[in-house]
Amino acid sequence: MIQSFDAFRVKTELLTESHLIPDTMRTVRSLPLEGRKDVYLRERVQNQLVWYASKSEENNRKATLWYWITLGVQTIAALFALIQIAMPDLPDFVAFLTIIAIACTAWNQLRQHQELTKTYDLVAHDLLLLKERIRIADQEDVLGGLVKDTEETISREHTLWAAKHAH
């Protein structure tokens, strides 16, 4: 049993060293602390910061759009209600417009634009704080801890998103 475990360990180490780690990763790992920090900040943290900030803005625009559409339909329904009081012979559009306003509100709630705006904004804020802390890190262990924190921040949001969209 011990021999098979040792053989497995040796095979695993060979695969890890030769096939699973790309040359670019080896190059980055060989850089001094400042070089690795720069690559990580530029290629990972900044990339994620831009993505989360843009998603926050996109969801904010959608939430605002659906708010104004709903308000517009409600306003038109109210105007039709006032007109119908003065002219009772006109067809009743108030119920139809109210149903449309309810559908718009339901759609906005279903898509969770406001919640996503806040979630993505919070992750972007956390990443911005971590980015600054990484920028001033001057020790290997400190950088390692900050990278771990950064990846946990990104992973936490992604895990929550995946759980909500699993159904």
Buried (B, 14 or more C-beta within 10 A) or exposed (E): EEEEEEEEEEEEEEEEEEEEEEEEEEEBEEEEEEEBBBBBBEEBBEEBBEBBBEBBBBBBEBBBEBBEBBEEBBEBBEEBBEEBEEEEEEEEBBEEBBEBBEEBBEEBEEBBBBEBBBBBBBBBBBBEEBBEBBEEBEEEEBBEEBBEBBEEBBEEBEEEEEEEEEE
